[in-house]
Structure formats: structure tokens, C-alpha cells
Amino acid sequence: MTLEALFSNIALYHIPIILILLFSPWMTYLACHFIPGKKEEPYLLSINLGLSMVSMLLLSGYLAYVTNTDGWQKVIKQADILLLFLPTYHLITSLWLSSLRIPLQSIPAFRTLQGLTMLGGVFMVLSWLASKIHIVLFSYLPFSSFLVILAVLLGLGYVGYRKLFG
């Protein structure tokens, strides 16, 4: 399956996806309310936050692809407005409802979400810096070396994050 086929299927089945993104945080909250043991809650909430992360990654991938190929005009003309805003709603609602049930640090997917957010921020800064670098740099530095430097910077960002949040 190609990315084009994936996003075409998302556009084709947008009603079930919208319903899942609207109601899954609330259904997870209700399921946690009715589960008698506290041992299962972190994993159930982790699955819900994992769905949030996947939807946010798909949204950012879609926006990155469309804006780089056709610009924001295509997003404005063709994108479903609910599919653009629901991943953010799902993430915020899932974090809020999860924090009502248990501390967020005890949810395994929350740490992954924090790490992805930190790495995404470092990547955005590096991408911004890379856009300011002109082609002249590559006459002095091979592209593979530049990629290694970027990977080292991302690794340093991750190590800094791990040191910051333990």
C-alpha cells in the first residue's frame, strides 16, 4: 500500500474515522471507570494515547506532503476540516481524560509521546536551520556527512531530553 492509497482510503472512510476519533477518548474513560482493577488502566489509556499519536503522525505527514508538493491551496480546497482538527482534539482530550484517571507518568505511551514531541521539535529546528543552508555547503561537505551530523544532533536532542525528564 502506498501513502497515496492510505490517504485516499482515509478520505474514503472519513465518517467512521471521525466517529472513532470523536468517541474513543470518552469510551476509554468509561471503560477505565468500569474496570475494577487499577492494573489494566495504564495499558488501556496507553492504547488510546497510541491512537492519538498515530493520528497526529498521519496528520503531520499529510500536511508535510501536501504543502511540499502542491502548497496550502490544495489543503484548503480538498481537505476535510474535521479530519484536520480531530487528531488535535483527540490528543488533548485523551491527555486530559487520562490525567483525570491516573498520573500521566504512569502511562507507558505518555513517555513515548513526550519523546516524539521533543524529537519532533529538534527536527523542526534542524529543518529550519537546514533550509537556511545553501548548496555551497555541499561543495565543501559531502551530503552523507551532513546527514550524519543531523543524526548526531537528533541523538543529542534525545539524550538531552532523557536527562531532562529522567
C-alpha positions in Angstrom: 0.0 0.0 0.0 1.4 3.4 -1.0 0.9 6.6 1.0 -1.4 7.9 -1.6 -3.6 4.8 -1.3 -3.5 5.2 2.5 -4.7 8.8 2.4 -7.2 8.0 -0.3 -8.7 5.3 2.0 -8.8 7.8 4.9 -10.7 10.2 2.7 -13.0 7.5 1.5 -13.8 6.2 5.0 -13.8 9.6 6.7 -17.1 9.1 8.6 -16.0 6.0 10.6 -12.7 7.6 11.3 -14.3 10.8 12.5 -16.6 8.8 14.8 -13.7 6.8 16.2 -11.7 10.0 16.9 -14.6 11.7 18.5 -15.7 9.0 20.8 -12.7 6.8 21.6 -11.3 9.0 24.4 -14.7 9.0 26.1 -15.2 5.3 25.6 -11.7 4.6 27.0 -12.5 6.8 30.0 -15.8 4.9 30.6 -14.0 1.6 30.2 -11.4 2.6 32.8 -14.3 3.7 35.1 -15.9 0.2 34.9 -12.7 -1.8 35.2 -12.4 -2.9 38.8 -8.6 -3.2 38.9 -6.1 -0.4 38.5 -3.5 -2.6 36.9 -5.2 -2.5 33.4 -5.9 1.2 33.3 -2.4 2.3 32.2 -2.4 -0.1 29.3 -5.9 0.9 28.2 -5.1 4.5 28.4 -1.8 3.8 26.6 -3.7 2.3 23.6 -5.8 5.4 23.4 -2.8 7.7 23.5 -1.1 5.5 20.9 -4.1 6.1 18.7 -3.7 9.8 19.3 0.0 9.6 18.3 -0.8 7.7 15.1 -3.5 10.2 14.1 -1.1 13.1 14.8 1.7 11.5 12.8 -0.7 10.9 9.9 -1.9 14.5 10.1 1.6 15.9 10.1 2.7 13.5 7.3 -0.3 14.5 5.2 0.3 18.2 5.8 4.1 17.9 5.1 3.4 16.0 1.9 0.7 18.3 0.5 2.3 21.5 1.4 5.6 20.4 -0.2 4.0 19.2 -3.4 1.0 21.4 -4.0 1.0 24.1 -1.3 -1.6 25.2 1.2 -4.1 25.9 -1.5 -4.7 22.2 -2.1 -5.1 21.7 1.7 -7.7 24.4 1.8 -9.5 23.2 -1.3 -9.5 19.4 -0.7 -9.0 18.5 2.9 -11.9 17.6 5.2 -11.9 20.2 8.0 -12.9 17.6 10.6 -10.1 15.3 9.7 -7.7 18.2 10.1 -8.8 19.2 13.6 -9.9 15.9 15.1 -6.4 14.5 15.8 -5.6 17.5 17.9 -8.9 17.2 19.7 -8.3 13.5 20.3 -4.8 14.1 21.7 -5.9 16.9 24.0 -9.0 15.1 25.2 -7.1 11.8 25.7 -4.4 13.6 27.8 -7.0 15.4 29.8 -9.2 12.4 30.5 -6.1 10.2 31.2 -4.8 12.7 33.7 -8.2 12.5 35.5 -7.8 8.8 35.9 -4.1 8.3 36.8 -0.9 10.3 36.8 0.3 10.7 33.2 3.8 9.5 34.1 2.4 6.0 34.8 1.1 5.6 31.3 3.7 4.0 29.0 2.6 5.8 25.9 2.9 9.2 27.5 6.7 8.9 27.8 6.8 7.9 24.1 4.6 10.9 23.3 6.9 13.2 25.2 9.9 11.7 23.4 8.3 12.1 20.0 7.3 15.6 20.8 10.9 16.5 21.8 12.4 14.8 18.8 9.9 16.5 16.5 10.8 19.9 17.9 14.5 19.2 17.5 13.8 18.0 13.9 11.8 21.1 13.1 14.6 23.4 14.4 17.2 21.4 12.4 14.9 21.6 9.3 14.7 25.3 9.7 18.4 25.6 10.0 18.9 23.3 7.0 16.6 25.4 4.9 18.9 28.4 5.6 22.0 26.5 4.3 22.7 26.9 0.7 24.0 24.4 -1.8 27.5 25.9 -1.4 27.9 24.0 1.9 27.7 20.7 0.0 30.7 21.6 -2.2 32.8 21.5 1.0 30.9 18.8 2.9 29.6 15.6 1.4 25.8 15.1 1.8 26.3 11.8 3.7 28.4 13.7 6.3 25.7 16.3 6.6 23.2 13.5 7.3 25.5 12.0 9.9 25.8 15.4 11.6 22.0 15.8 11.6 21.6 12.3 13.1 24.1 13.1 15.8 22.2 16.4 16.6 19.0 14.4 16.8 20.7 11.9 19.1 22.0 14.7 21.3 18.5 16.2 21.4 17.1 12.8 22.6 19.9 12.4 25.2 19.2 15.9 26.4 15.5 15.0 26.7 16.2 11.8 28.6 18.5 13.7 31.0 15.9 16.5 31.4 12.9 14.2 32.1 14.8 11.3 33.7 
